[in-house]
């Protein structure tokens, strides 16, 4: 393809340089400047391989926020994320390794509340029957058995 003023578009990138060889043959080649420009354009087109840290920040912040934050803010964001992740893992591990801790106390408290609710409902039922009124509960409610731990 030869670039002329009438047809400036061509598949060959950059300006062309024509030279005549010793045999009188006209050779047309791309100028060295075109090769440099082609290398720059191809490097812009090729996506940069993102590090795991960059992918994490893109996931946490989003693309626009990621582009507009500095390295200090990004470092703080990564540090806070890993601190929260470590805290979550520590909490899960602690609760799994100490089954008689807070979970057992919460289960005992829930069972006591269920028993108290069943006792109060039975007393209300007895009071309503003593007064001769209709019961708001069709059947007496008993405490539900909790599944074994």
Kinemage of the C-alpha trace (Angstrom):
@kinemage 1
@onewidth
@group {chain A} dominant
@subgroup {mainchain}
@vectorlist {calphas} color= white
{ca unk a 1} P 0.000 0.000 0.000
{ca unk a 2} L 1.385 3.409 -0.927
{ca unk a 3} L 0.180 6.386 1.005
{ca unk a 4} L -0.648 9.423 -1.066
{ca unk a 5} L -2.367 12.704 -0.385
{ca unk a 6} L -5.442 11.427 -2.208
{ca unk a 7} L -5.585 8.278 -0.117
{ca unk a 8} L -4.074 8.910 3.318
{ca unk a 9} L -5.413 5.689 4.851
{ca unk a 10} L -3.305 2.589 4.640
{ca unk a 11} L -2.836 -0.618 6.592
{ca unk a 12} L 0.822 0.156 7.167
{ca unk a 13} L 1.233 2.220 10.328
{ca unk a 14} L 3.046 5.527 10.366
{ca unk a 15} L 4.782 7.489 7.623
{ca unk a 16} L 6.458 5.588 4.827
{ca unk a 17} L 9.961 6.179 3.559
{ca unk a 18} L 10.943 5.485 -0.034
{ca unk a 19} L 14.492 4.778 -1.098
{ca unk a 20} L 16.152 3.595 -4.242
{ca unk a 21} L 18.565 0.683 -4.086
{ca unk a 22} L 21.810 0.436 -6.048
{ca unk a 23} L 19.992 -1.537 -8.760
{ca unk a 24} L 17.409 1.213 -9.205
{ca unk a 25} L 14.605 -0.615 -7.369
{ca unk a 26} L 12.277 1.573 -5.357
{ca unk a 27} L 11.781 0.212 -1.824
{ca unk a 28} L 9.092 1.539 0.459
{ca unk a 29} L 9.387 0.903 4.174
{ca unk a 30} L 7.930 2.249 7.370
{ca unk a 31} L 10.058 4.820 9.120
{ca unk a 32} L 11.703 3.949 12.462
{ca unk a 33} L 9.428 6.477 14.143
{ca unk a 34} L 6.436 4.407 13.026
{ca unk a 35} L 7.894 1.317 14.702
{ca unk a 36} L 8.248 3.177 18.003
{ca unk a 37} L 4.706 4.507 17.735
{ca unk a 38} L 3.411 1.029 16.885
{ca unk a 39} L 5.151 -0.394 19.977
{ca unk a 40} L 3.597 2.304 22.182
{ca unk a 41} L 0.123 1.691 20.754
{ca unk a 42} L 0.399 -2.070 21.204
{ca unk a 43} L 1.550 -1.610 24.807
{ca unk a 44} L -1.486 0.578 25.451
{ca unk a 45} L -3.789 -1.996 23.932
{ca unk a 46} L -2.376 -4.920 25.866
{ca unk a 47} L -3.926 -5.047 29.320
{ca unk a 48} L -1.437 -4.943 32.152
{ca unk a 49} L -1.411 -8.098 34.241
{ca unk a 50} L -2.941 -7.094 37.552
{ca unk a 51} L -1.400 -8.315 40.781
{ca unk a 52} L -3.601 -10.031 43.376
{ca unk a 53} L -3.445 -6.839 45.465
{ca unk a 54} L -4.730 -4.783 42.522
{ca unk a 55} L -7.533 -7.270 41.853
{ca unk a 56} L -8.514 -7.148 45.540
{ca unk a 57} L -8.598 -3.343 45.473
{ca unk a 58} L -10.670 -3.358 42.275
{ca unk a 59} L -13.137 -5.713 43.937
{ca unk a 60} L -13.300 -3.654 47.143
{ca unk a 61} L -13.327 -0.148 45.682
{ca unk a 62} L -14.607 -0.425 42.138
{ca unk a 63} L -12.771 0.734 39.035
{ca unk a 64} L -13.445 4.479 39.294
{ca unk a 65} L -12.545 4.760 42.969
{ca unk a 66} L -9.482 2.571 42.439
{ca unk a 67} L -8.168 4.904 39.728
{ca unk a 68} L -8.727 8.008 41.886
{ca unk a 69} L -7.106 6.825 45.122
{ca unk a 70} L -3.467 7.173 46.002
{ca unk a 71} L -1.111 4.472 47.157
{ca unk a 72} L -1.468 5.474 50.833
{ca unk a 73} L -5.268 5.135 50.733
{ca unk a 74} L -4.958 1.827 48.885
{ca unk a 75} L -2.503 0.519 51.483
{ca unk a 76} L -4.833 1.553 54.308
{ca unk a 77} L -7.788 -0.118 52.561
{ca unk a 78} L -5.864 -3.371 52.125
{ca unk a 79} L -4.681 -3.277 55.758
{ca unk a 80} L -8.222 -2.729 57.069
{ca unk a 81} L -9.567 -5.531 54.857
{ca unk a 82} L -6.990 -8.059 56.057
{ca unk a 83} L -7.486 -6.972 59.683
{ca unk a 84} L -11.236 -7.562 59.412
{ca unk a 85} L -10.709 -10.894 57.647
{ca unk a 86} L -8.283 -12.043 60.362
{ca unk a 87} L -10.720 -10.939 63.087
{ca unk a 88} L -13.521 -12.909 61.464
{ca unk a 89} L -11.377 -16.034 61.208
{ca unk a 90} L -10.236 -15.665 64.816
{ca unk a 91} L -13.837 -15.299 66.018
{ca unk a 92} L -14.983 -18.363 64.074
{ca unk a 93} L -12.051 -20.447 65.294
{ca unk a 94} L -12.561 -19.326 68.894
{ca unk a 95} L -16.269 -20.168 68.888
{ca unk a 96} L -15.606 -23.571 67.305
{ca unk a 97} L -12.818 -24.469 69.717
{ca unk a 98} L -14.751 -23.372 72.823
{ca unk a 99} L -18.210 -24.956 72.429
{ca unk a 100} L -19.094 -24.457 76.108
{ca unk a 101} L -18.686 -20.702 75.870
{ca unk a 102} L -21.115 -18.054 74.703
{ca unk a 103} L -23.089 -20.401 72.462
{ca unk a 104} L -23.941 -22.751 75.326
{ca unk a 105} L -24.948 -19.843 77.574
{ca unk a 106} L -27.158 -18.409 74.821
{ca unk a 107} L -28.779 -21.814 74.265
{ca unk a 108} L -29.508 -22.197 77.994
{ca unk a 109} L -30.956 -18.675 78.124
{ca unk a 110} L -33.191 -19.402 75.105
{ca unk a 111} L -34.476 -22.632 76.689
{ca unk a 112} L -35.243 -20.786 79.944
{ca unk a 113} L -37.182 -18.113 78.015
{ca unk a 114} L -39.153 -20.800 76.150
{ca unk a 115} L -40.060 -22.525 79.420
{ca unk a 116} L -41.079 -19.205 81.005
{ca unk a 117} L -43.260 -18.371 77.991
{ca unk a 118} L -44.969 -21.780 78.160
{ca unk a 119} L -45.589 -21.381 81.921
{ca unk a 120} L -47.087 -17.896 81.447
{ca unk a 121} L -49.356 -19.126 78.656
{ca unk a 122} L -50.635 -21.940 80.879
{ca unk a 123} L -51.380 -19.480 83.697
{ca unk a 124} L -53.251 -17.204 81.294
{ca unk a 125} L -55.211 -20.227 80.087
{ca unk a 126} L -56.150 -21.176 83.658
{ca unk a 127} L -57.198 -17.605 84.535
{ca unk a 128} L -59.408 -17.347 81.459
{ca unk a 129} L -61.034 -20.714 82.163
{ca unk a 130} L -61.655 -19.719 85.800
{ca unk a 131} L -63.426 -16.547 84.631
{ca unk a 132} L -65.481 -18.585 82.174
{ca unk a 133} L -64.185 -16.788 79.123
{ca unk a 134} L -63.111 -18.287 75.874
{ca unk a 135} L -59.488 -19.159 75.554
{ca unk a 136} L -57.438 -17.158 73.084
{ca unk a 137} L -55.267 -20.239 72.611
{ca unk a 138} L -56.967 -23.250 71.011
{ca unk a 139} L -54.518 -25.670 72.631
{ca unk a 140} L -52.126 -25.196 75.513
{ca unk a 141} L -48.696 -24.251 74.271
{ca unk a 142} L -45.812 -26.193 75.727
{ca unk a 143} L -42.130 -25.468 75.502
{ca unk a 144} L -40.579 -26.860 72.375
{ca unk a 145} L -37.858 -29.388 72.884
{ca unk a 146} L -34.526 -28.014 71.784
{ca unk a 147} L -32.370 -30.156 69.553
{ca unk a 148} L -29.434 -31.743 71.342
{ca unk a 149} L -26.191 -29.816 71.065
